[in-house]
Amino acid sequence: MNKQYNLNKNLAQMLKGGVIMDVTTPEEAKIAEEAGACAVMALERVPADIRKHGGVARASDPDMIKGIQAAVSIPVMAKVRIGHFVEAQILEALEVDYIDESEVLTPADPMLHINKRDFSVPFVCGAKNLGEALRRIAEGASMIRTKGEPGTGDVIEAVRHMRMMNSEIARIQSLRKEELFNAAKELQAPIQLVEYVHEHGALPVVNFAAGGVATPADAAMMMQLGCDGVFVGSGIFKSGDPRKRAAAIVKAVTHYKDAKMLAEISEKLGEPMVGINVYSIKNEELMANRGY
Amino acid sequence: MKKIGVLALQGAFREHVEKIEELGYQAIEVRKSEDLEDIDGIILPGGESTAMGRLLSDFRMKAPLIEKIKSGMPVWGTCAGMILLAKELEDDATVHLGVMDIVVKRNAYGRQIASFEVDEVIERISDEAIPLVFIRAPYIVALGQEVELIHSVDGNIVAARQENMLVTAFHPELTDNKKCHAYFLKIVEDFACTQKKKSV
């Protein structure tokens, strides 16, 4: 792959051990930066509100994204609909630092994701399992995140996706070389990427947790499961005390293995976001099922 | 065996740990001030300087780290690490550790789309060209009298040294080349040597 792709993977490496926070205004972006976020995701409505309001969710107003770019010095990410390559061209023109081709927005293509190799700007994509992750990487994604179930404050789906990823990676590692061709067929992923996983026991790009993280303990749990860092969407600005909660989740990601520290960090954070139990959501309304 | 600390609050610390271990040294991930006690040198990795700066304060590691550096412990800041060490940032009132007499411009090249890689010879470090990877990188806009310029790219200062403090705007930990790490470890060895002489 080309030099720019490597540089894009490198930026994701710099975000590791950090928290990427959803923000909807320059003021929220400042709060996130001051709390120690390693990047912000600029969007008009957090997933919890998108879920509540329904309708078609699209990429944000460029003016809103520019406002957030001007407010902070950390990397600014923004979302486009699955398959919507023109929304991505627009974000590239705005020079956002990372594009999230996201199932949180309403998909724009019934079959395809964006051919991300056409772009210089880096992309992060969601994945429920290894096959999905490798397909996104083949299309040019330089960072992966679990899908989880966005806007719920329920971490169970993020855990499911990370555990699935880990067990599938372990299975690929245990295979004999000649078995990899069949594994590639089953995963619907390119053989070269399956061979990479077999050799290294890891994805070739950074893998973050996302979708339902609401507490420092949720974030630390995802880190202990092997994630490189954490996205928090609605979990911060839908909680009682965003400033405090944001800083606490940042600390929890640094000290994810230190239970004593986590106990201290988790104290007196105020109300978490209310949340929706994933099992109470109708199957056709699950965001994690979007994408191919 | 010499122990090299790698600040592990946020960022690409694992890549530094791997390089240190490949060169036959022990790497210690530093997350608390206690972790600073038993190390012979420390690397401040790339990542987000605002995030690391905030965590250094919150975990009360700033003062002990400054003291260690002032007492001569070798330190190497890559990218965000360089920002942490700088005495002054351009267009930004923030000062993190403020121990090195340099003025640094953050995101000096612009956004991610301006990130780049070049191969250049840095005489002090290697006879051959080595890959220099710049990710949303800073550079140095002014050097104090005590600070030695090590390398510039296109007229911008990207590597410098002031006694026990080394800074690079680029990321040797992201490449397969170990020359920069070997150079820093030499600084650590030399420092340990002078300490030994002092104690004798």
Chai-1 contact restraints between the chains, C-beta under 6 A:
chainA,res_idxA,chainB,res_idxB,connection_type,confidence,min_distance_angstrom,max_distance_angstrom,comment,restraint_id
A,K3,B,E117,contact,1.0,0.0,6.0,A-B,restraint_1
A,L7,B,S115,contact,1.0,0.0,6.0,A-B,restraint_2
A,N10,B,I135,contact,1.0,0.0,6.0,A-B,restraint_3
A,N10,B,L174,contact,1.0,0.0,6.0,A-B,restraint_4
A,L11,B,Q112,contact,1.0,0.0,6.0,A-B,restraint_5
A,L11,B,I135,contact,1.0,0.0,6.0,A-B,restraint_6
A,Q13,B,A12,contact,1.0,0.0,6.0,A-B,restraint_7
A,M14,B,G11,contact,1.0,0.0,6.0,A-B,restraint_8
A,M14,B,A12,contact,1.0,0.0,6.0,A-B,restraint_9
A,M14,B,G46,contact,1.0,0.0,6.0,A-B,restraint_10
A,M14,B,G47,contact,1.0,0.0,6.0,A-B,restraint_11
A,M14,B,I135,contact,1.0,0.0,6.0,A-B,restraint_12
A,G17,B,Q10,contact,1.0,0.0,6.0,A-B,restraint_13
A,G18,B,Q10,contact,1.0,0.0,6.0,A-B,restraint_14
A,G18,B,A51,contact,1.0,0.0,6.0,A-B,restraint_15
A,E33,B,T50,contact,1.0,0.0,6.0,A-B,restraint_16
A,G36,B,A51,contact,1.0,0.0,6.0,A-B,restraint_17
A,G36,B,R54,contact,1.0,0.0,6.0,A-B,restraint_18
A,G36,B,L55,contact,1.0,0.0,6.0,A-B,restraint_19
A,C38,B,Q10,contact,1.0,0.0,6.0,A-B,restraint_20
A,C38,B,E48,contact,1.0,0.0,6.0,A-B,restraint_21
A,C38,B,A51,contact,1.0,0.0,6.0,A-B,restraint_22
A,S73,B,R106,contact,1.0,0.0,6.0,A-B,restraint_23
A,I74,B,E48,contact,1.0,0.0,6.0,A-B,restraint_24
A,E95,B,R111,contact,1.0,0.0,6.0,A-B,restraint_25
A,E95,B,I113,contact,1.0,0.0,6.0,A-B,restraint_26
A,D97,B,R111,contact,1.0,0.0,6.0,A-B,restraint_27
A,D97,B,Q112,contact,1.0,0.0,6.0,A-B,restraint_28
A,S120,B,I113,contact,1.0,0.0,6.0,A-B,restraint_29
A,T254,B,L9,contact,1.0,0.0,6.0,A-B,restraint_30
A,T254,B,L55,contact,1.0,0.0,6.0,A-B,restraint_31
